[in-house]
Structures are given as C-alpha cells and as structure tokens.
Amino acid sequence: MWLPVAQEQRVDVLGELGVKTREVWIALHGYGQLVAYFQRHFRACVTEQRAFVFPQGQHKFYLNGVSGRVGASWMTKDEREKDIENQRRYLSEVMRFVRNQCPNARFHLVGFSQGVATGMRFLGYSPEAFTSVLAWAGSWPPDLDAKGLNALREVQFQGWFGDDDAFIGAEKQREILEWYRGEYEWVPEVGCYEGGHAFDKAILKSEIERLERL
C-alpha cells in the first residue's frame, strides 16, 4: 500500500524571483549530486532578468559506505513508476511556486545526467509550458508516453554529449538517437563537446543565451 504524506523538499534559487524576472531555468541535477554544489555551474549565467531554480531529488544517500559525502537522486529501479509519479507532483509544486513569484517569466529546463530523463518525463505533466529544453550528458527516456512526446515536440530542444563520457559513451549516444528517430520519428538538435561527464561552462552559458533568443 501507499500512504500519502506531506513533506518539505529542498529547492535552491540563484537570482531574483519577481515581477521583473523574464527567464526562469528549472535546473535538474544528476545522480549523486546536491543542489548546494550543482548550482555553482550556473552562477555566471544569472542576470537581472534571468533566475535559476534547483529542485533536489527526494532520495539522499551516502556516496561511499555509511558516512561521509551525501548525494541525492531522482529515482532507482525499485518502484520506479511511483518515483516518477512523485517526481511529477513535486516538480509541479515547484512550477506553481515559481509562477506565483514570477508572473511575467518564461520557463526553460536544463537537465544534467539523471536530471535529463527526469525533466523529459515531466514535460507533458507540467502545469506550465516550457519554452526550451537543454539536455546535457544524460540518457533520454525510452518510455515517453503521448503527452510527453507531444510536449517535447513543442519546445526548442538542444542535446549535448561529451566525446569522452564514461557514462554516456559514443555507442550509447547512437542508441539514444536511433531510438528517438525510429520509435518517435523525432530528430532533435544535438551537439558534441570535448570532454567527459561534466559541463563545458562556456558552451552552457552560450546555449542558455541562444535558447532564450529563439
């Protein structure tokens, strides 16, 4: 059985949320990351009219053994459907909160690693439409439903993969693109940067600015 309970979840913000805010980026971290550290990648991208919102995955754990550094994740294979459902509820509340604070803003989504699939699954269930999606070094979900696929086709989408990514290698990247082209008949924009499973800060900043102009 499942018992509904009320919880408080961490959400960090960079920039100002208010009536003058024009662009809000919902930034979803990767597996084993905490928003306190993840947000550092975006500090140089904050402007007077652009803010970043960082929901943190509901699952926290020790990265090594039973002590030391702590990380967070969005889901595991155990009860994955319930995790996805809970993600949608949580992120929907985040969106409603941000909209109340920023009545004149557009929404964008940037996901890294595990945050990519989390965000792409959420698109079709968000109470607010997204203008663009920046999918960085993450596996795209192979199980999008019709609502998710329709929402994906409505946004400006840009994917990025590293040429030396130990987690999303060249073969995995090909599999992802072939699946989406074949199963979903959707050919997205994809770029490749030099490096591994990490942000290229120059490209990240440039892409955020470019996607806002579209």
C-alpha positions as CSV (number, residue, x, y, z in Angstrom):
1,M,0.0,0.0,0.0
2,W,1.0,3.6,-0.4
3,L,0.3,6.3,2.2
4,P,0.1,9.9,1.1
5,V,2.2,12.2,3.4
6,A,3.1,15.9,3.4
7,Q,6.9,16.6,3.1
8,E,9.2,19.5,2.7
9,Q,11.7,19.3,-0.2
10,R,14.8,21.5,-0.7
11,V,14.7,24.0,-3.6
12,D,17.6,26.5,-4.1
13,V,17.4,29.6,-6.2
14,L,20.1,31.8,-7.9
15,G,18.9,35.2,-9.0
16,E,15.7,37.1,-8.1
17,L,12.2,35.7,-8.4
18,G,9.9,38.5,-9.0
19,V,7.8,40.5,-11.4
20,K,10.9,41.7,-13.3
21,T,12.1,38.2,-13.9
22,R,11.7,37.2,-17.6
23,E,13.5,33.9,-17.9
24,V,13.4,31.1,-15.3
25,W,15.5,27.9,-15.8
26,I,14.5,24.9,-13.8
27,A,17.8,23.0,-13.4
28,L,17.7,19.3,-12.5
29,H,20.9,17.8,-11.1
30,G,22.5,14.4,-11.9
31,Y,22.8,11.2,-9.8
32,G,24.6,11.7,-6.5
33,Q,24.6,15.5,-6.6
34,L,23.3,18.0,-4.2
35,V,21.9,21.3,-5.3
36,A,24.2,23.3,-3.0
37,Y,27.1,22.2,-5.3
38,F,25.2,21.8,-8.6
39,Q,24.1,25.4,-8.6
40,R,27.7,26.6,-8.8
41,H,27.8,25.8,-12.6
42,F,25.2,28.4,-13.2
43,R,26.4,31.4,-11.1
44,A,27.9,33.2,-14.1
45,C,24.7,32.9,-16.0
46,V,22.5,34.8,-13.6
47,T,21.3,38.3,-14.8
48,E,18.8,40.8,-13.5
49,Q,16.1,39.1,-15.6
50,R,17.2,35.5,-15.5
51,A,17.0,33.2,-12.5
52,F,17.7,29.5,-11.9
53,V,15.6,27.2,-9.7
54,F,17.2,24.0,-8.4
55,P,14.8,21.3,-7.0
56,Q,16.6,18.5,-5.3
57,G,15.9,14.8,-5.8
58,Q,13.9,13.3,-2.9
59,H,16.3,10.4,-2.3
60,K,19.5,11.1,-0.4
61,F,22.3,8.7,0.5
62,Y,25.9,8.4,1.4
63,L,28.1,8.2,-1.7
64,N,30.6,5.8,0.0
65,G,29.6,3.4,2.6
66,V,27.6,4.7,5.6
67,S,29.3,8.1,6.3
68,G,31.0,11.0,4.5
69,R,29.7,12.8,1.5
70,V,26.0,12.8,0.7
71,G,24.3,12.8,-2.7
72,A,20.8,12.8,-4.0
73,S,19.0,11.0,-6.8
74,W,15.7,11.3,-8.6
75,M,14.8,7.6,-8.7
76,T,16.0,4.0,-8.8
77,K,14.7,0.9,-10.5
78,D,12.8,-0.1,-7.3
79,E,9.2,1.1,-7.5
80,R,10.2,3.3,-10.4
81,E,6.7,4.2,-11.6
82,K,5.8,5.5,-8.1
83,D,9.1,7.5,-8.1
84,I,8.2,9.1,-11.4
85,E,4.7,9.9,-10.2
86,N,6.1,11.6,-7.1
87,Q,8.6,13.5,-9.2
88,R,5.8,15.0,-11.2
89,R,3.9,16.0,-8.1
90,Y,7.0,17.6,-6.6
91,L,8.1,19.4,-9.7
92,S,4.5,20.6,-10.4
93,E,4.5,22.3,-7.0
94,V,7.9,23.9,-7.8
95,M,6.4,25.3,-11.0
96,R,3.4,26.7,-9.3
97,F,5.5,28.3,-6.7
98,V,7.8,29.9,-9.3
99,R,4.8,31.1,-11.4
100,N,3.3,32.9,-8.4
101,Q,6.6,34.6,-7.8
102,C,7.3,35.4,-11.5
103,P,4.1,36.1,-13.3
104,N,5.9,37.5,-16.4
105,A,8.5,34.8,-16.9
106,R,9.0,32.1,-19.5
107,F,10.2,28.7,-18.3
108,H,13.1,26.7,-19.5
109,L,14.5,23.4,-18.5
110,V,18.1,22.3,-18.2
111,G,19.0,18.8,-17.0
112,F,22.3,17.1,-16.3
113,S,22.8,13.3,-16.3
114,Q,19.9,11.7,-14.5
115,G,18.2,15.1,-14.5
116,V,17.7,14.8,-18.2
117,A,15.4,11.9,-18.1
118,T,13.6,13.3,-15.1
119,G,12.9,16.5,-16.9
120,M,11.9,15.0,-20.2
121,R,9.4,12.7,-18.4
122,F,8.0,15.8,-16.6
123,L,7.4,17.9,-19.7
124,G,4.0,16.6,-20.6
125,Y,2.7,16.9,-17.0
126,S,4.0,20.3,-16.0
127,P,1.3,22.9,-15.1
128,E,3.4,25.4,-17.0
129,A,4.7,25.1,-20.6
130,F,8.4,25.2,-21.2
131,T,9.9,27.3,-23.9
132,S,13.1,25.3,-24.3
133,V,15.0,22.2,-23.0
134,L,18.8,21.8,-22.7
135,A,19.6,18.2,-22.2
136,W,23.2,17.8,-21.1
137,A,25.1,14.4,-20.8
138,G,22.1,12.4,-19.9
139,S,20.2,9.4,-21.3
140,W,16.9,10.2,-22.9
141,P,14.0,8.1,-21.5
142,P,12.9,5.4,-23.9
143,D,9.4,5.2,-22.4
144,L,7.8,8.6,-23.1
145,D,4.1,8.5,-23.4
146,A,2.0,10.5,-25.8
147,K,1.7,13.5,-23.5
148,G,5.5,13.6,-23.0
149,L,6.3,13.2,-26.7
150,N,3.8,15.9,-27.7
151,A,5.3,18.3,-25.2
152,L,8.8,17.5,-26.4
153,R,7.9,18.4,-30.0
154,E,6.6,21.8,-28.9
155,V,9.8,23.0,-27.2
156,Q,13.1,24.2,-28.6
157,F,15.3,21.2,-27.7
158,Q,19.1,21.0,-27.6
159,G,21.0,18.0,-26.6
160,W,24.7,17.9,-25.7
161,F,27.0,14.9,-25.3
162,G,30.7,14.7,-24.5
163,D,33.2,12.9,-26.8
164,D,34.8,11.2,-23.8
165,D,31.9,10.4,-21.4
166,A,32.4,7.3,-19.4
167,F,28.6,7.1,-18.6
168,I,27.1,8.1,-22.0
169,G,29.7,6.9,-24.5
170,A,29.5,7.1,-28.3
171,E,27.6,3.8,-28.7
172,K,25.0,4.8,-26.1
173,Q,24.6,8.1,-27.8
174,R,24.0,6.4,-31.1
175,E,21.4,4.1,-29.5
176,I,19.5,7.1,-28.0
177,L,19.4,9.0,-31.2
178,E,18.4,5.9,-33.3
179,W,15.6,5.1,-30.9
180,Y,14.1,8.6,-31.0
181,R,14.4,8.8,-34.7
182,G,12.9,5.3,-35.2
183,E,10.4,4.9,-32.4
184,Y,9.3,8.5,-32.1
185,E,10.1,9.9,-35.6
186,W,11.8,12.9,-34.0
187,V,15.2,14.3,-34.9
188,P,16.5,16.7,-32.3
189,E,19.4,19.1,-32.4
190,V,22.5,17.5,-30.8
191,G,25.9,18.9,-30.2
192,C,29.2,17.3,-29.1
193,Y,31.7,18.9,-26.8
194,E,35.3,17.9,-25.9
195,G,35.2,16.3,-22.5
196,G,33.6,13.8,-20.2
197,H,30.6,13.7,-17.9
198,A,30.6,17.4,-17.0
199,F,29.5,20.8,-18.1
200,D,31.5,22.9,-20.5
201,K,30.8,26.2,-18.9
202,A,31.4,28.3,-22.0
203,I,29.0,26.3,-24.1
204,L,26.5,26.1,-21.3
205,K,26.3,29.9,-21.0
206,S,26.2,30.3,-24.7
207,E,23.4,27.8,-25.1
208,I,21.3,29.3,-22.4
209,E,21.5,32.7,-24.1
210,R,20.8,31.3,-27.5
211,L,17.8,29.3,-26.5
212,E,16.3,32.4,-24.8
213,R,16.6,34.3,-28.1
214,L,14.7,31.7,-30.1
